[in-house]
Amino acid sequence: MRYPQRMTRHFGVLIPSTNTTVEIECRLLPPTYQAHIGRLLSSGGSFSPSRDEDIDYQSRLLGTAKVELVILAQTSASLVADDYDDVVTKRMSTAAGVPAITSAQAVGRAVRALKARRIAIVSPYSETVNARAARYFKDKHGLETVALEGFGATDAYAIGKLGPQNARDAFARIDRPEIEVFVVPGGNFPTMASIASWEHEFRKPVVTTNQASFWTTLRAFNSADRPPAFGRLLAELPVDA
């Protein structure tokens, strides 16, 4: 698709070192939005938060690239402590010198921007992590989880190898009228190319980690672009409620 020539906008994304998906999906944005990636050391066998020193160092490096926003694309990290989002975004912003947000915050705000409150969570995570996600979205964003489905992935490498059919089959199993939005967390779970087809089949919006992060970026930049191929959230670019 052709987009009009505009000034290039730069944003930073922090990802676990094991993530092999975010960079690929960032390339789907219009070319005037340039992602710069910082990697945070991860063993791959845990969904625990990254080290503070890595957050500080990589955020500082992204700041030298004169990014305008930094996003932490590690949704599961936000589920560990009640104050994690506040603490980590302050660290990121201080080090980079620009606003910062976590992908978990982006997902919650995206659902609210779509004027929805009742969600189904379909993720690569275990039942335990999914339960934390449901609690997080309720406590932080006022969202009610009416269905949960996880694929039980035990490490990041397994998540990167999952296919979109896993999510589609989960939607089919748990779909019910009271679900307003399907939420698919997991930055290493490849989803972007499938969102539009999922929405067409199930007739309701789908919000994923990377898609919500891109929505946050486009909203922060007051973008006139509405990428139509990646679901309602990016096609409409609703304002954060």
C-alpha atoms as an extended CHARMM CRD file, in Angstrom:
* protein
*
       241  EXT
         1         1  MET       CA              0.0000000000        0.0000000000        0.0000000000  PROA      1               0.0000000000
         2         2  ARG       CA              1.2870000000        3.5200000000       -0.8160000000  PROA      2               0.0000000000
         3         3  TYR       CA              1.4630000000        6.1220000000        1.9550000000  PROA      3               0.0000000000
         4         4  PRO       CA              2.0960000000        9.8440000000        1.4010000000  PROA      4               0.0000000000
         5         5  GLN       CA              5.6150000000       11.1040000000        2.1020000000  PROA      5               0.0000000000
         6         6  ARG       CA              5.9590000000       12.4220000000        5.6510000000  PROA      6               0.0000000000
         7         7  MET       CA              8.6760000000       13.1080000000        8.1730000000  PROA      7               0.0000000000
         8         8  THR       CA              9.9920000000        9.8670000000        9.6500000000  PROA      8               0.0000000000
         9         9  ARG       CA              8.9780000000        9.3010000000       13.2750000000  PROA      9               0.0000000000
        10        10  HSD       CA             11.1630000000        7.2060000000       15.5670000000  PROA      10              0.0000000000
        11        11  PHE       CA             10.1150000000        5.0420000000       18.5150000000  PROA      11              0.0000000000
        12        12  GLY       CA             11.9470000000        2.5580000000       20.7040000000  PROA      12              0.0000000000
        13        13  VAL       CA             10.8770000000       -0.9480000000       21.6720000000  PROA      13              0.0000000000
        14        14  LEU       CA             12.4340000000       -2.9880000000       24.4780000000  PROA      14              0.0000000000
        15        15  ILE       CA             12.0680000000       -6.7390000000       24.0270000000  PROA      15              0.0000000000
        16        16  PRO       CA             13.3670000000       -9.8520000000       25.8000000000  PROA      16              0.0000000000
        17        17  SER       CA             16.5040000000      -11.1170000000       24.0730000000  PROA      17              0.0000000000
        18        18  THR       CA             14.6660000000      -14.3180000000       23.1390000000  PROA      18              0.0000000000
        19        19  ASN       CA             11.9350000000      -12.5120000000       21.1780000000  PROA      19              0.0000000000
        20        20  THR       CA             12.0010000000      -13.2360000000       17.4380000000  PROA      20              0.0000000000
        21        21  THR       CA              8.6390000000      -11.7220000000       16.4500000000  PROA      21              0.0000000000
        22        22  VAL       CA              8.4240000000       -8.0400000000       17.4260000000  PROA      22              0.0000000000
        23        23  GLU       CA             11.0180000000       -6.8370000000       14.9260000000  PROA      23              0.0000000000
        24        24  ILE       CA              9.2680000000       -8.6550000000       12.0890000000  PROA      24              0.0000000000
        25        25  GLU       CA              5.8630000000       -7.2320000000       12.9880000000  PROA      25              0.0000000000
        26        26  CYS       CA              7.2610000000       -3.7090000000       13.3680000000  PROA      26              0.0000000000
        27        27  ARG       CA              8.0620000000       -3.8180000000        9.6440000000  PROA      27              0.0000000000
        28        28  LEU       CA              4.3340000000       -3.9630000000        8.9040000000  PROA      28              0.0000000000
        29        29  LEU       CA              3.8680000000       -0.3520000000        9.9730000000  PROA      29              0.0000000000
        30        30  PRO       CA              3.9200000000        2.4130000000        7.3610000000  PROA      30              0.0000000000
        31        31  PRO       CA              7.5690000000        3.1480000000        6.4870000000  PROA      31              0.0000000000
        32        32  THR       CA              7.4840000000        6.6160000000        8.0480000000  PROA      32              0.0000000000
        33        33  TYR       CA              7.3870000000        4.9520000000       11.4990000000  PROA      33              0.0000000000
        34        34  GLN       CA             10.7740000000        3.5350000000       12.3380000000  PROA      34              0.0000000000
        35        35  ALA       CA             11.2100000000        1.1530000000       15.2530000000  PROA      35              0.0000000000
        36        36  HSD       CA             14.5240000000        0.9180000000       17.1130000000  PROA      36              0.0000000000
        37        37  ILE       CA             14.9470000000       -2.2230000000       19.2040000000  PROA      37              0.0000000000
        38        38  GLY       CA             16.7270000000       -2.7520000000       22.5110000000  PROA      38              0.0000000000
        39        39  ARG       CA             17.1890000000       -6.3000000000       23.8360000000  PROA      39              0.0000000000
        40        40  LEU       CA             16.8970000000       -7.2790000000       27.4920000000  PROA      40              0.0000000000
        41        41  LEU       CA             18.7500000000      -10.3960000000       28.6260000000  PROA      41              0.0000000000
        42        42  SER       CA             16.4210000000      -13.3610000000       29.0360000000  PROA      42              0.0000000000
        43        43  SER       CA             17.0570000000      -17.0370000000       29.6360000000  PROA      43              0.0000000000
        44        44  GLY       CA             13.9330000000      -17.9280000000       27.6680000000  PROA      44              0.0000000000
        45        45  GLY       CA             12.6680000000      -20.2380000000       30.3920000000  PROA      45              0.0000000000
        46        46  SER       CA             10.8920000000      -17.6590000000       32.5130000000  PROA      46              0.0000000000
        47        47  PHE       CA              8.3340000000      -14.8970000000       32.1160000000  PROA      47              0.0000000000
        48        48  SER       CA              9.8030000000      -12.8070000000       34.9210000000  PROA      48              0.0000000000
        49        49  PRO       CA             10.6290000000       -9.1010000000       34.5180000000  PROA      49              0.0000000000
        50        50  SER       CA             13.9100000000       -8.0360000000       32.9750000000  PROA      50              0.0000000000
        51        51  ARG       CA             16.7370000000       -6.6910000000       35.1220000000  PROA      51              0.0000000000
        52        52  ASP       CA             16.6080000000       -3.0310000000       36.1130000000  PROA      52              0.0000000000
        53        53  GLU       CA             20.1310000000       -2.4280000000       34.8300000000  PROA      53              0.0000000000
        54        54  ASP       CA             19.1790000000       -3.7550000000       31.4020000000  PROA      54              0.0000000000
        55        55  ILE       CA             16.0670000000       -1.5550000000       31.3000000000  PROA      55              0.0000000000
        56        56  ASP       CA             18.1390000000        1.4900000000       32.2410000000  PROA      56              0.0000000000
        57        57  TYR       CA             20.9800000000        0.8150000000       29.8100000000  PROA      57              0.0000000000
        58        58  GLN       CA             18.8820000000       -0.0580000000       26.7620000000  PROA      58              0.0000000000
        59        59  SER       CA             16.4890000000        2.8340000000       27.3840000000  PROA      59              0.0000000000
        60        60  ARG       CA             19.4380000000        5.2000000000       27.5830000000  PROA      60              0.0000000000
        61        61  LEU       CA             20.7830000000        3.8670000000       24.2760000000  PROA      61              0.0000000000
        62        62  LEU       CA             17.3900000000        4.3250000000       22.6340000000  PROA      62              0.0000000000
        63        63  GLY       CA             17.3620000000        7.8830000000       23.8890000000  PROA      63              0.0000000000
        64        64  THR       CA             20.5680000000        8.5690000000       21.9450000000  PROA      64              0.0000000000
        65        65  ALA       CA             18.6750000000        7.5850000000       18.7820000000  PROA      65              0.0000000000
        66        66  LYS       CA             16.2840000000       10.4540000000       19.5680000000  PROA      66              0.0000000000
        67        67  VAL       CA             13.2280000000        8.2330000000       19.7550000000  PROA      67              0.0000000000
        68        68  GLU       CA             10.0010000000        9.9620000000       20.7650000000  PROA      68              0.0000000000
        69        69  LEU       CA              8.4890000000        7.0970000000       22.7510000000  PROA      69              0.0000000000
        70        70  VAL       CA              9.7280000000        3.8570000000       24.3510000000  PROA      70              0.0000000000
        71        71  ILE       CA              7.5470000000        0.7470000000       24.6840000000  PROA      71              0.0000000000
        72        72  LEU       CA              8.3370000000       -2.3190000000       26.7860000000  PROA      72              0.0000000000
        73        73  ALA       CA              6.9900000000       -5.2500000000       24.7690000000  PROA      73              0.0000000000
        74        74  GLN       CA              7.0160000000       -7.7790000000       27.6030000000  PROA      74              0.0000000000
        75        75  THR       CA              3.3980000000       -8.1300000000       28.6320000000  PROA      75              0.0000000000
        76        76  SER       CA              3.9060000000      -10.8830000000       31.1970000000  PROA      76              0.0000000000
        77        77  ALA       CA              6.3160000000       -8.7030000000       33.2150000000  PROA      77              0.0000000000
        78        78  SER       CA              3.4890000000       -6.3110000000       34.0900000000  PROA      78              0.0000000000
        79        79  LEU       CA              1.5680000000       -9.1510000000       35.7260000000  PROA      79              0.0000000000
        80        80  VAL       CA              4.1100000000       -9.8010000000       38.4720000000  PROA      80              0.0000000000
        81        81  ALA       CA              3.6740000000       -6.7720000000       40.7620000000  PROA      81              0.0000000000
        82        82  ASP       CA              0.9120000000       -4.2170000000       41.2210000000  PROA      82              0.0000000000
        83        83  ASP       CA              3.2520000000       -1.2630000000       40.7860000000  PROA      83              0.0000000000
        84        84  TYR       CA              5.3830000000       -2.7230000000       37.9870000000  PROA      84              0.0000000000
        85        85  ASP       CA              4.0110000000       -0.5370000000       35.1890000000  PROA      85              0.0000000000
        86        86  ASP       CA              4.5030000000        2.6420000000       37.1820000000  PROA      86              0.0000000000
        87        87  VAL       CA              8.0200000000        1.7610000000       38.3010000000  PROA      87              0.0000000000
        88        88  VAL       CA              9.3440000000        0.4670000000       34.9820000000  PROA      88              0.0000000000
        89        89  THR       CA              7.8940000000        3.2520000000       32.8320000000  PROA      89              0.0000000000
        90        90  LYS       CA              9.4760000000        5.8100000000       35.1580000000  PROA      90              0.0000000000
        91        91  ARG       CA             12.8470000000        4.0630000000       34.7490000000  PROA      91              0.0000000000
        92        92  MET       CA             12.4670000000        3.9260000000       30.9670000000  PROA      92              0.0000000000
        93        93  SER       CA             11.3630000000        7.5280000000       30.6690000000  PROA      93              0.0000000000
        94        94  THR       CA             14.1260000000        8.8230000000       32.9280000000  PROA      94              0.0000000000
        95        95  ALA       CA             16.8020000000        6.9470000000       30.9970000000  PROA      95              0.0000000000
        96        96  ALA       CA             15.5060000000        7.7070000000       27.4950000000  PROA      96              0.0000000000
        97        97  GLY       CA             14.2350000000       11.2270000000       28.1900000000  PROA      97              0.0000000000
        98        98  VAL       CA             10.8810000000       10.5600000000       26.5020000000  PROA      98              0.0000000000
        99        99  PRO       CA              7.4710000000        9.1150000000       27.4710000000  PROA      99              0.0000000000
       100       100  ALA       CA              7.2860000000        5.3660000000       28.0640000000  PROA      100             0.0000000000
       101       101  ILE       CA              4.5770000000        2.7120000000       28.2380000000  PROA      101             0.0000000000
       102       102  THR       CA              4.3390000000       -1.0440000000       28.7070000000  PROA      102             0.0000000000
       103       103  SER       CA              2.5830000000       -3.2970000000       26.2180000000  PROA      103             0.0000000000
       104       104  ALA       CA              0.2290000000       -4.4790000000       28.9680000000  PROA      104             0.0000000000
       105       105  GLN       CA             -0.8520000000       -0.8750000000       29.5070000000  PROA      105             0.0000000000
       106       106  ALA       CA             -1.2940000000       -0.5050000000       25.7520000000  PROA      106             0.0000000000
       107       107  VAL       CA             -3.5460000000       -3.5710000000       25.5670000000  PROA      107             0.0000000000
       108       108  GLY       CA             -5.7600000000       -2.4150000000       28.4300000000  PROA      108             0.0000000000
       109       109  ARG       CA             -6.1020000000        1.0920000000       27.0310000000  PROA      109             0.0000000000
       110       110  ALA       CA             -6.7870000000       -0.2300000000       23.5380000000  PROA      110             0.0000000000
       111       111  VAL       CA             -9.7110000000       -2.3330000000       24.7580000000  PROA      111             0.0000000000
       112       112  ARG       CA            -11.1700000000        0.6830000000       26.5510000000  PROA      112             0.0000000000
       113       113  ALA       CA            -10.6710000000        2.8190000000       23.4340000000  PROA      113             0.0000000000
       114       114  LEU       CA            -12.8330000000        0.2840000000       21.5950000000  PROA      114             0.0000000000
       115       115  LYS       CA            -15.5630000000        1.0020000000       24.1970000000  PROA      115             0.0000000000
       116       116  ALA       CA            -15.3990000000       -2.5540000000       25.5120000000  PROA      116             0.0000000000
       117       117  ARG       CA            -15.2560000000       -3.9620000000       29.0310000000  PROA      117             0.0000000000
       118       118  ARG       CA            -15.8270000000       -7.7220000000       28.7050000000  PROA      118             0.0000000000
       119       119  ILE       CA            -12.9170000000       -9.6590000000       27.2440000000  PROA      119             0.0000000000
       120       120  ALA       CA            -11.7170000000      -13.1650000000       26.5170000000  PROA      120             0.0000000000
       121       121  ILE       CA             -8.0030000000      -13.8060000000       27.0060000000  PROA      121             0.0000000000
       122       122  VAL       CA             -6.3990000000      -16.2210000000       24.5460000000  PROA      122             0.0000000000
       123       123  SER       CA             -2.6750000000      -16.4700000000       25.1050000000  PROA      123             0.0000000000
       124       124  PRO       CA              0.3980000000      -18.6900000000       24.8260000000  PROA      124             0.0000000000
       125       125  TYR       CA              0.6990000000      -18.6310000000       28.6210000000  PROA      125             0.0000000000
       126       126  SER       CA             -0.0940000000      -21.1650000000       31.3300000000  PROA      126             0.0000000000
       127       127  GLU       CA             -3.2540000000      -21.1120000000       33.4300000000  PROA      127             0.0000000000
       128       128  THR       CA             -1.3310000000      -19.4190000000       36.2380000000  PROA      128             0.0000000000
       129       129  VAL       CA             -0.0620000000      -16.5800000000       34.0460000000  PROA      129             0.0000000000
       130       130  ASN       CA             -3.4760000000      -16.2010000000       32.4090000000  PROA      130             0.0000000000
       131       131  ALA       CA             -5.0630000000      -15.8440000000       35.8350000000  PROA      131             0.0000000000
       132       132  ARG       CA             -2.5870000000      -13.0630000000       36.6190000000  PROA      132             0.0000000000
       133       133  ALA       CA             -3.4980000000      -11.4000000000       33.3240000000  PROA      133             0.0000000000
       134       134  ALA       CA             -7.2110000000      -11.4780000000       34.1600000000  PROA      134             0.0000000000
       135       135  ARG       CA             -6.5130000000       -9.9280000000       37.5520000000  PROA      135             0.0000000000
       136       136  TYR       CA             -4.2620000000       -7.2740000000       36.0140000000  PROA      136             0.0000000000
       137       137  PHE       CA             -6.8020000000       -6.1820000000       33.4060000000  PROA      137             0.0000000000
       138       138  LYS       CA             -9.5350000000       -6.0210000000       36.0370000000  PROA      138             0.0000000000
       139       139  ASP       CA             -7.5360000000       -4.1010000000       38.6430000000  PROA      139             0.0000000000
       140       140  LYS       CA             -5.6830000000       -1.7430000000       36.2810000000  PROA      140             0.0000000000
       141       141  HSD       CA             -8.1550000000       -1.2370000000       33.4440000000  PROA      141             0.0000000000
       142       142  GLY       CA            -11.5880000000       -2.2240000000       34.7650000000  PROA      142             0.0000000000
       143       143  LEU       CA            -11.9760000000       -5.1060000000       32.3050000000  PROA      143             0.0000000000
       144       144  GLU       CA            -13.9730000000       -8.2480000000       33.0560000000  PROA      144             0.0000000000
       145       145  THR       CA            -12.5290000000      -11.5020000000       31.7430000000  PROA      145             0.0000000000
       146       146  VAL       CA            -15.3930000000      -13.8160000000       30.8300000000  PROA      146             0.0000000000
       147       147  ALA       CA            -13.2930000000      -16.5740000000       29.2100000000  PROA      147             0.0000000000
       148       148  LEU       CA             -9.6880000000      -17.7740000000       29.4150000000  PROA      148             0.0000000000
       149       149  GLU       CA             -7.6950000000      -20.0580000000       27.1480000000  PROA      149             0.0000000000
       150       150  GLY       CA             -3.9490000000      -20.6880000000       27.2170000000  PROA      150             0.0000000000
       151       151  PHE       CA             -1.5720000000      -22.8440000000       25.2090000000  PROA      151             0.0000000000
       152       152  GLY       CA              0.6790000000      -23.6790000000       28.1690000000  PROA      152             0.0000000000
       153       153  ALA       CA              3.9400000000      -22.5340000000       26.6030000000  PROA      153             0.0000000000
       154       154  THR       CA              6.7900000000      -22.9520000000       29.0630000000  PROA      154             0.0000000000
       155       155  ASP       CA              9.3260000000      -20.6770000000       27.4120000000  PROA      155             0.0000000000
       156       156  ALA       CA              9.6700000000      -17.8710000000       24.8820000000  PROA      156             0.0000000000
       157       157  TYR       CA             11.0540000000      -20.1180000000       22.1760000000  PROA      157             0.0000000000
       158       158  ALA       CA              7.8920000000      -22.2270000000       22.2040000000  PROA      158             0.0000000000
       159       159  ILE       CA              5.7440000000      -19.1130000000       21.8800000000  PROA      159             0.0000000000
       160       160  GLY       CA              7.6150000000      -17.9650000000       18.7740000000  PROA      160             0.0000000000
       161       161  LYS       CA              6.8740000000      -21.2870000000       17.0820000000  PROA      161             0.0000000000
       162       162  LEU       CA              3.1180000000      -21.1960000000       17.6770000000  PROA      162             0.0000000000
       163       163  GLY       CA              0.9150000000      -20.6610000000       14.6440000000  PROA      163             0.0000000000
       164       164  PRO       CA             -2.2140000000      -18.5130000000       14.2570000000  PROA      164             0.0000000000
       165       165  GLN       CA             -4.4070000000      -21.6130000000       14.1060000000  PROA      165             0.0000000000
       166       166  ASN       CA             -3.8540000000      -22.0590000000       17.8380000000  PROA      166             0.0000000000
       167       167  ALA       CA             -5.6190000000      -18.7600000000       18.5130000000  PROA      167             0.0000000000
       168       168  ARG       CA             -8.3220000000      -19.2750000000       15.9040000000  PROA      168             0.0000000000
       169       169  ASP       CA             -9.2810000000      -22.6760000000       17.3570000000  PROA      169             0.0000000000
       170       170  ALA       CA             -9.3140000000      -21.2070000000       20.8680000000  PROA      170             0.0000000000
       171       171  PHE       CA            -11.6520000000      -18.4180000000       19.7220000000  PROA      171             0.0000000000
       172       172  ALA       CA            -13.9960000000      -21.0300000000       18.2810000000  PROA      172             0.0000000000
       173       173  ARG       CA            -14.0290000000      -23.0100000000       21.5300000000  PROA      173             0.0000000000
       174       174  ILE       CA            -14.7760000000      -20.1290000000       23.8680000000  PROA      174             0.0000000000
       175       175  ASP       CA            -16.7250000000      -17.6380000000       21.7430000000  PROA      175             0.0000000000
       176       176  ARG       CA            -19.9550000000      -16.4380000000       23.3160000000  PROA      176             0.0000000000
       177       177  PRO       CA            -22.1640000000      -13.3480000000       22.9040000000  PROA      177             0.0000000000
       178       178  GLU       CA            -20.9760000000      -11.5420000000       26.0450000000  PROA      178             0.0000000000
       179       179  ILE       CA            -17.3710000000      -11.3710000000       24.8000000000  PROA      179             0.0000000000
       180       180  GLU       CA            -16.7830000000       -7.9030000000       23.3420000000  PROA      180             0.0000000000
       181       181  VAL       CA            -13.0720000000       -8.2200000000       22.4980000000  PROA      181             0.0000000000
       182       182  PHE       CA            -10.6110000000      -11.0880000000       22.1790000000  PROA      182             0.0000000000
       183       183  VAL       CA             -7.3200000000      -10.1720000000       23.8760000000  PROA      183             0.0000000000
       184       184  VAL       CA             -4.2270000000      -12.0450000000       22.6940000000  PROA      184             0.0000000000
       185       185  PRO       CA             -1.2040000000      -11.1020000000       24.8480000000  PROA      185             0.0000000000
       186       186  GLY       CA              2.3270000000      -12.2300000000       24.0510000000  PROA      186             0.0000000000
       187       187  GLY       CA              4.7680000000      -10.1400000000       22.0280000000  PROA      187             0.0000000000
       188       188  ASN       CA              6.5530000000      -13.2220000000       20.7040000000  PROA      188             0.0000000000
       189       189  PHE       CA              3.3030000000      -14.8000000000       19.4660000000  PROA      189             0.0000000000
       190       190  PRO       CA              2.9770000000      -13.9630000000       15.7240000000  PROA      190             0.0000000000
       191       191  THR       CA             -0.4940000000      -12.4400000000       15.2770000000  PROA      191             0.0000000000
       192       192  MET       CA             -0.5130000000       -9.3290000000       13.0790000000  PROA      192             0.0000000000
       193       193  ALA       CA             -1.1300000000      -11.0350000000        9.7450000000  PROA      193             0.0000000000
       194       194  SER       CA             -4.1110000000      -12.9580000000       11.1670000000  PROA      194             0.0000000000
       195       195  ILE       CA             -6.0360000000      -10.2890000000       13.0830000000  PROA      195             0.0000000000
       196       196  ALA       CA             -8.2380000000       -9.1550000000       10.1910000000  PROA      196             0.0000000000
       197       197  SER       CA             -9.2950000000      -12.7070000000        9.3120000000  PROA      197             0.0000000000
       198       198  TRP       CA            -10.0470000000      -13.4980000000       12.9630000000  PROA      198             0.0000000000
       199       199  GLU       CA            -12.2190000000      -10.4080000000       13.2290000000  PROA      199             0.0000000000
       200       200  HSD       CA            -14.0380000000      -11.2450000000       10.0080000000  PROA      200             0.0000000000
       201       201  GLU       CA            -14.8050000000      -14.7800000000       11.1740000000  PROA      201             0.0000000000
       202       202  PHE       CA            -15.8350000000      -14.0170000000       14.7580000000  PROA      202             0.0000000000
       203       203  ARG       CA            -17.3700000000      -10.5540000000       14.2090000000  PROA      203             0.0000000000
       204       204  LYS       CA            -15.6340000000       -8.8610000000       17.1210000000  PROA      204             0.0000000000
       205       205  PRO       CA            -12.3840000000       -6.9340000000       17.6010000000  PROA      205             0.0000000000
       206       206  VAL       CA             -9.0930000000       -8.6170000000       18.4490000000  PROA      206             0.0000000000
       207       207  VAL       CA             -6.3980000000       -6.8040000000       20.4400000000  PROA      207             0.0000000000
       208       208  THR       CA             -2.8650000000       -8.2130000000       20.5510000000  PROA      208             0.0000000000
       209       209  THR       CA              0.3380000000       -7.1070000000       22.2630000000  PROA      209             0.0000000000
       210       210  ASN       CA              2.1800000000       -5.7910000000       19.2250000000  PROA      210             0.0000000000
       211       211  GLN       CA             -0.9190000000       -4.3480000000       17.5520000000  PROA      211             0.0000000000
       212       212  ALA       CA             -1.8240000000       -2.4300000000       20.7310000000  PROA      212             0.0000000000
       213       213  SER       CA              1.7590000000       -1.1590000000       20.9890000000  PROA      213             0.0000000000
       214       214  PHE       CA              1.5290000000        0.1340000000       17.4140000000  PROA      214             0.0000000000
       215       215  TRP       CA             -1.8370000000        1.7470000000       18.2040000000  PROA      215             0.0000000000
       216       216  THR       CA             -0.2040000000        3.5490000000       21.1390000000  PROA      216             0.0000000000
       217       217  THR       CA              2.5980000000        4.7480000000       18.8570000000  PROA      217             0.0000000000
       218       218  LEU       CA              0.2870000000        6.0540000000       16.1370000000  PROA      218             0.0000000000
       219       219  ARG       CA             -1.9270000000        7.7810000000       18.7050000000  PROA      219             0.0000000000
       220       220  ALA       CA              1.1170000000        9.3640000000       20.4030000000  PROA      220             0.0000000000
       221       221  PHE       CA              2.2490000000       10.7180000000       17.0370000000  PROA      221             0.0000000000
       222       222  ASN       CA             -1.2360000000       12.0130000000       16.1430000000  PROA      222             0.0000000000
       223       223  SER       CA             -0.9730000000        9.8780000000       13.0410000000  PROA      223             0.0000000000
       224       224  ALA       CA             -3.2150000000       10.3390000000       10.0360000000  PROA      224             0.0000000000
       225       225  ASP       CA             -2.4540000000        6.7660000000        8.9260000000  PROA      225             0.0000000000
       226       226  ARG       CA             -5.0500000000        4.0420000000        9.4160000000  PROA      226             0.0000000000
       227       227  PRO       CA             -3.4050000000        0.7300000000        8.4010000000  PROA      227             0.0000000000
       228       228  PRO       CA             -6.4350000000       -1.3130000000        7.2720000000  PROA      228             0.0000000000
       229       229  ALA       CA             -4.9350000000       -4.8000000000        7.2370000000  PROA      229             0.0000000000
       230       230  PHE       CA             -4.4030000000       -5.3540000000       10.9550000000  PROA      230             0.0000000000
       231       231  GLY       CA             -7.8090000000       -5.1750000000       12.5260000000  PROA      231             0.0000000000
       232       232  ARG       CA            -10.2460000000       -2.5640000000       13.7300000000  PROA      232             0.0000000000
       233       233  LEU       CA             -7.8980000000       -1.0420000000       16.3110000000  PROA      233             0.0000000000
       234       234  LEU       CA             -5.4290000000        0.2090000000       13.6900000000  PROA      234             0.0000000000
       235       235  ALA       CA             -7.9940000000        0.7620000000       10.9460000000  PROA      235             0.0000000000
       236       236  GLU       CA            -10.0110000000        3.1350000000       13.1670000000  PROA      236             0.0000000000
       237       237  LEU       CA             -7.3250000000        4.3360000000       15.6120000000  PROA      237             0.0000000000
       238       238  PRO       CA             -9.8430000000        5.1160000000       18.3750000000  PROA      238             0.0000000000
       239       239  VAL       CA             -8.9200000000        7.6190000000       21.0750000000  PROA      239             0.0000000000
       240       240  ASP       CA             -7.9070000000        6.2630000000       24.4760000000  PROA      240             0.0000000000
       241       241  ALA       CA            -10.9950000000        6.3420000000       26.7090000000  PROA      241             0.0000000000
